[in-house]
């Protein structure tokens, strides 16, 4: 299964190779023929052709797959719900920091030997977890939905599957039920077979369209930007034409009195064409007639298209909630180190985490009734490294957090010394005398190994 899964089957390959399904831009009496509005177009004309869209989606995917996922056992259902709310779609840096404290009391780590931990390393025989996650993130950004399928039943852990798969949305047909917002069935297009709906979990973006079965699908961010993508592709074509012709169009005329007859004109055109087609651009062309050349200049339309491409990039960045500064083309912005650092952090919070929240919801919905939970840990990202001084000052004002929890919250390892166990797990704030007594209990013949 390829990233974004477009080559998952022979049917997808044949659809991509069918010239009847390849919509070209045409001008018919001044009317602009737009791209066809479907997921295949988003892939073919979007991520496979448009450099701006490809760069934005790749940046989000690359950052998302660098965030690890871990398996947990639920200790407190209410605290889990609160934690999910604090790390949800409207999360900010402050709520994410506070959520880490809630998480420590809501969830318990599962060992690496657990079945769920194994699925988070390799969800199926064909993919590693980063590849599996890349498919989900990519389809969410392209199609506005994630389709998760589980296969088999684990004999070691009740309720857990043997494998997880990501289904490409453009290869799945939804069948609507009579009841509103209910899916009656799913069909796998390459083989025209039914999919067991009980093995499928779907997460979708909000969709206001209410006709046929389309309201069951997620709304792609690209749908509102399809004309922008088409205009951006046109800008790339205009630039390529200029590079191919090595400049603006020209008019060739006789540099002496007289006219170039039609026969001679056709001969000149063929001679020019032969130099271009045979890769002889730059060679000296010999001709028996003295000719002149008048440069017409670049087309105003071409110039306008090239200038508008910066605006097209900005519009695409706005849809995906990323800063165009990260992609090198901005107006009236210097791009200082501080601006870039802030832009990277905002991309993580505004663009990457919401997609991972949907993915987390899909996985945990498939784990309902097992008492297990899957979550991502963003704390290791360079963009999310909180100022330790500010964190220490905040923790100093939290007497309801034990010293052991403060160590874990700031990234320190657990202190295994038994003489400090009572102190590290006590909510009471020790006075100065107690602190001195604790210091006296440290073995004097043992060097400081960094744990105290």
C-alpha positions in Angstrom: 0.0 0.0 0.0 1.6 3.2 -1.1 1.5 6.5 0.8 -1.9 8.0 0.1 -2.8 4.6 -1.2 -3.5 5.6 -4.8 -1.7 2.5 -6.2 -3.5 0.1 -3.9 -5.1 -1.9 -6.8 -5.1 -2.5 -10.5 -8.4 -0.7 -10.7 -7.0 2.5 -9.4 -4.1 2.3 -11.8 -6.4 1.7 -14.8 -8.6 4.7 -13.7 -5.5 6.9 -13.6 -4.4 5.7 -17.0 -7.8 6.2 -18.7 -7.5 9.2 -21.0 -11.3 9.8 -20.9 -11.1 10.6 -17.2 -8.2 13.0 -17.6 -10.0 16.4 -17.7 -7.9 19.0 -19.5 -8.3 22.8 -19.2 -10.0 24.2 -22.3 -11.4 27.5 -23.4 -14.8 27.2 -25.1 -16.0 30.6 -26.4 -14.3 32.3 -23.4 -15.8 29.9 -20.8 -13.4 28.3 -18.4 -13.8 24.5 -17.9 -13.1 23.7 -14.2 -11.6 20.5 -12.8 -14.1 17.7 -12.0 -15.0 17.8 -8.3 -14.0 14.3 -6.9 -11.3 12.8 -4.8 -9.4 11.4 -7.8 -9.0 15.0 -9.1 -7.7 16.1 -5.7 -5.0 13.5 -6.0 -4.2 13.8 -9.7 -4.4 17.5 -10.3 -3.6 18.5 -6.7 -1.0 16.6 -4.7 0.6 15.0 -7.8 0.8 18.2 -9.9 0.6 21.3 -7.7 3.9 21.9 -5.8 2.3 24.2 -3.2 -0.3 21.7 -2.2 2.2 18.8 -2.2 4.6 20.8 0.0 1.9 21.7 2.5 0.5 18.2 2.8 4.0 16.6 3.0 5.0 19.0 5.8 2.0 18.1 7.9 2.4 14.4 7.2 6.1 14.4 8.0 5.5 16.2 11.3 2.6 14.0 12.2 4.4 10.7 11.7 7.3 11.9 13.9 4.9 11.9 16.9 4.9 8.5 18.7 1.7 6.7 19.8 1.5 4.7 23.0 -0.9 2.2 24.6 -2.6 2.8 28.0 -5.1 1.2 30.4 -7.8 3.6 31.6 -7.7 4.3 35.3 -10.4 7.1 35.5 -13.0 7.4 32.7 -14.0 11.0 33.7 -10.4 12.2 33.7 -9.9 10.6 30.3 -12.8 12.6 29.0 -11.4 15.8 30.5 -8.0 15.0 29.0 -9.5 14.5 25.5 -11.3 17.8 25.8 -8.1 19.6 26.8 -6.2 18.2 23.9 -9.1 18.6 21.4 -9.6 20.7 18.3 -9.5 24.1 20.2 -6.4 23.2 22.2 -3.7 25.8 22.9 -0.2 25.6 24.5 -1.6 26.3 28.0 -4.3 23.6 27.8 -1.8 21.1 26.3 0.6 21.7 29.3 -2.2 21.3 31.8 -3.5 18.2 30.1 -0.3 16.3 30.8 -1.0 16.4 34.6 -4.5 15.0 34.0 -3.1 12.3 31.7 -0.8 11.0 34.5 -3.9 10.3 36.7 -6.2 9.1 34.0 -4.1 6.6 32.2 -1.6 3.8 33.0 1.1 2.7 30.7 0.9 -0.7 29.1 4.0 -2.9 28.7 5.7 -3.2 25.3 4.7 -6.9 25.2 1.0 -6.1 25.2 -1.0 -6.8 22.0 -2.0 -3.2 21.6 1.6 -2.0 21.9 2.5 -4.5 19.1 -0.2 -3.0 16.9 1.2 0.4 17.4 4.6 -0.8 16.2 3.2 -2.8 13.2 -0.5 -2.5 12.5 -0.4 -5.0 9.6 2.0 -7.2 7.6 2.6 -4.6 4.9 3.1 -1.4 6.9 5.0 0.1 9.8 3.0 2.4 12.1 4.4 5.6 10.6 3.4 4.4 7.1 -0.1 3.5 8.4 -0.4 6.9 10.1 0.7 8.7 6.9 -2.1 7.2 5.0 -4.7 8.3 7.5 -3.3 11.9 7.7 -2.9 12.2 4.0 -6.5 11.1 3.3 -7.8 13.3 6.0 -6.1 16.3 4.4 -7.2 15.3 0.8 -10.6 13.7 1.2 -11.7 15.0 4.6 -12.2 11.6 6.1 -10.4 8.6 7.6 -11.7 5.0 7.1 -10.2 2.5 9.6 -10.7 -1.3 9.2 -9.8 -4.0 11.7 -9.2 -7.6 10.7 -9.1 -10.8 12.8 -9.5 -11.3 16.5 -6.7 -11.6 19.0 -6.7 -14.7 21.2 -4.3 -13.0 23.7 -6.4 -10.0 24.5 -10.2 -10.0 24.2 -11.7 -7.4 21.9 -8.5 -6.5 20.1 -8.0 -7.2 16.4 -5.0 -8.9 14.8 -4.5 -6.1 12.2 -5.4 -2.5 11.3 -5.8 -1.1 7.8 -6.5 2.3 6.2 -9.0 2.2 3.4 -8.6 4.8 0.6 -11.9 6.9 0.6 -12.0 7.2 -3.2 -12.2 3.4 -3.5 -15.0 3.0 -1.0 -18.7 3.6 -1.9 -21.1 4.6 0.9 -24.7 3.3 0.8 -27.1 5.5 2.8 -29.7 4.1 5.1 -33.3 5.5 5.4 -32.3 6.9 8.8 -30.5 10.2 8.7 -26.7 10.1 9.0 -26.7 6.3 9.1 -24.6 4.2 6.8 -26.4 1.1 5.5 -23.4 -0.4 3.8 -20.0 0.0 2.2 -18.6 -1.3 -1.1 -15.0 -1.9 -2.1 -14.9 -0.5 -5.6 -11.9 -2.5 -7.1 -13.6 -5.8 -6.5 -17.2 -4.6 -6.2 -17.6 -6.5 -2.9 -19.3 -5.6 0.3 -17.3 -4.5 3.4 -18.4 -5.6 6.8 -19.5 -2.3 8.3 -19.1 -3.7 11.9 -15.3 -3.8 11.2 -15.1 -0.2 10.0 -14.7 3.0 11.9 -15.0 6.4 10.1 -13.9 9.9 11.2 -14.9 12.7 8.9 -14.8 16.5 8.8 -18.0 18.5 9.0 -20.0 18.4 5.8 -23.0 20.7 5.1 -23.9 19.1 1.8 -27.2 17.2 2.1 -27.9 15.3 -1.1 -27.7 11.6 -2.1 -25.2 9.8 0.2 -22.7 12.7 0.0 -23.7 13.9 3.5 -22.2 10.7 4.9 -18.8 11.7 3.6 -16.3 14.2 5.0 -15.8 17.6 3.4 -12.4 17.9 1.8 -10.5 21.1 2.5 -9.5 21.1 -1.2 -13.1 21.3 -2.4 -13.4 25.1 -1.8 -9.9 25.6 -3.2 -10.2 23.6 -6.5 -10.3 26.8 -8.6 -7.2 28.1 -6.8 -5.3 24.8 -7.4 -6.3 25.0 -11.1 -5.1 28.6 -11.3 -1.9 27.7 -9.6 -1.3 24.8 -12.0 -1.9 27.3 -14.9 0.8 29.5 -13.4 3.3 26.6 -13.4 2.4 25.9 -17.0 2.9 29.5 -18.0 6.3 29.6 -16.3 7.3 26.3 -18.1 6.3 27.7 -21.5 8.5 30.8 -20.9 11.5 28.6 -20.0 10.9 26.3 -23.0 10.8 29.2 -25.4 13.7 31.0 -23.7 11.8 34.3 -23.5 8.6 36.1 -24.7 7.1 35.6 -28.2 8.6 37.4 -31.2 7.8 38.4 -34.7 10.2 37.5 -37.5 10.3 39.9 -40.5 12.6 40.7 -43.5 15.4 43.1 -42.5 15.6 44.4 -46.1 13.1 45.8 -48.6 10.7 43.2 -49.8 8.4 40.5 -48.4 8.8 37.0 -47.2 6.6 34.9 -49.4 4.5 32.2 -47.9 6.8 29.4 -49.1 9.8 31.1 -47.5 7.9 31.8 -44.3 7.0 28.1 -44.0 10.6 27.1 -44.6 11.8 29.5 -41.8 9.2 28.1 -39.4 10.2 24.5 -40.1 13.9 25.5 -39.7 13.2 27.1 -36.3 11.0 24.1 -35.2 13.8 21.7 -36.2 16.3 23.5 -33.9 13.9 23.3 -31.0 12.6 19.7 -31.5 16.1 18.3 -32.1 17.6 19.9 -29.0 19.7 22.3 -31.0 18.8 25.5 -29.1 21.7 27.8 -28.8 23.4 26.7 -32.1 24.0 29.2 -34.9 21.3 29.0 -37.5 22.3 29.7 -41.1 19.8 31.4 -43.4 20.1 32.9 -46.9 17.8 35.8 -46.1 18.6 38.7 -43.7 15.8 38.7 -41.1 15.0 40.8 -38.1 13.2 40.0 -34.9 10.6 42.1 -32.9 10.1 41.1 -29.2 6.5 41.4 -28.2 7.1 41.0 -24.5 5.4 38.7 -22.0 1.7 38.4 -22.1 -0.1 40.5 -19.5 -2.2 37.5 -18.7 0.9 35.4 -18.1 2.4 38.1 -15.9 -0.8 38.3 -13.9 -0.9 34.5 -13.4 2.7 34.4 -12.2 2.0 37.3 -9.7 -1.2 35.6 -8.4 0.7 32.4 -7.6 1.9 33.9 -4.4 -1.7 34.6 -3.4 -2.6 31.1 -4.4 0.0 29.7 -2.0 -1.3 31.9 0.8 -4.9 30.7 0.2 -3.9 27.1 0.3 -2.0 27.7 3.5 -5.0 29.4 5.0 -7.2 26.3 4.3 -4.7 24.0 6.1 -4.0 26.5 8.9 -0.3 26.8 8.2 1.9 29.8 7.7 3.1 30.5 4.2 6.4 31.7 5.7 7.4 28.0 6.1 7.3 27.6 2.3 9.5 30.5 1.4 7.2 32.8 -0.5 5.7 35.7 1.4 5.1 39.4 0.8 6.4 42.1 3.2 7.7 39.6 5.7 11.4 39.1 6.6 11.2 35.6 8.0 13.3 36.0 11.1 14.3 33.1 13.3 11.7 34.0 15.8 8.9 34.2 13.2 9.9 30.8 11.8 10.0 29.2 15.2 6.5 30.6 16.0 5.2 29.5 12.6 6.4 25.9 13.2 4.8 25.8 16.6 1.5 27.1 15.3 1.6 24.4 12.5 1.9 21.7 15.1 -1.0 23.1 17.3 -3.3 24.2 14.5 -2.7 21.7 11.7 -1.0 18.6 12.9 -2.7 17.9 16.3 -6.3 18.3 15.0 -5.7 15.5 12.4 -4.1 13.3 15.1 -7.0 13.9 17.4 -9.4 12.6 14.7 -7.1 9.6 14.2 -6.9 9.0 18.0 -10.7 9.0 18.1 -10.9 6.5 15.3 -8.6 4.0 17.1 -10.2 4.5 20.5 -13.7 4.0 19.1 -12.6 0.6 17.8 -11.3 -0.2 21.3 -14.6 0.5 23.1 -15.4 -2.0 25.8 -11.7 -3.1 26.3 -10.7 -0.5 28.9 -7.7 0.4 26.7 -6.7 3.7 25.2 -4.3 5.0 22.5 -2.8 8.4 22.7 0.0 10.4 21.0 2.9 12.1 22.9 3.8 15.4 21.3 6.1 16.5 24.2 9.3 15.3 22.3 8.8 17.7 19.4 11.3 20.5 19.3 8.5 23.0 18.6 6.6 22.0 21.8 9.5 22.3 24.3 8.0 24.4 27.0 10.2 26.9 28.8 11.4 25.0 31.9 11.7 28.1 34.0 8.1 29.0 33.4 7.0 25.4 34.0 8.9 25.3 37.3 7.3 28.5 38.5 3.9 27.2 37.6 4.5 23.9 39.4 5.7 25.7 42.5 2.1 27.1 42.8 0.5 23.7 42.6 0.5 22.1 46.1 -2.0 19.5 44.8 0.7 18.0 42.5 3.1 15.6 44.3 6.9 15.9 43.8 6.9 12.6 42.0 4.3 13.9 39.5 6.4 17.1 39.1 9.4 15.0 38.2 7.4 13.1 35.6 5.8 16.3 34.3 9.2 17.9 33.7 10.6 14.8 32.0 12.7 13.4 34.8 12.9 9.6 35.4 11.2 8.1 38.4 13.2 8.2 41.7 13.4 4.6 42.9 15.1 5.4 46.3 12.8 3.9 49.0 13.9 6.6 51.6 12.2 9.3 49.5 9.0 7.3 48.6 6.8 9.0 51.2 8.0 12.5 50.4 7.7 12.1 46.7 4.2 10.9 46.9 2.9 13.3 49.6 0.8 16.3 48.8 2.0 18.2 51.9 4.6 20.8 51.3 7.5 20.1 53.7 8.9 22.9 55.8 12.6 23.8 56.0 13.3 21.5 58.9 11.8 18.5 57.0 13.9 19.3 54.0 17.1 19.3 56.1 16.1 15.9 57.6 15.5 14.5 54.1 18.9 15.7 53.0 20.5 14.0 56.0 19.0 10.7 54.9 21.0 10.7 51.6 23.8 8.1 51.8 27.0 10.1 52.2 29.3 7.4 50.7 27.3 7.4 47.5 28.1 10.0 44.8 25.3 12.0 43.3 24.2 10.2 40.1 21.9 13.0 39.0 18.7 11.7 40.5 18.9 14.2 43.4 
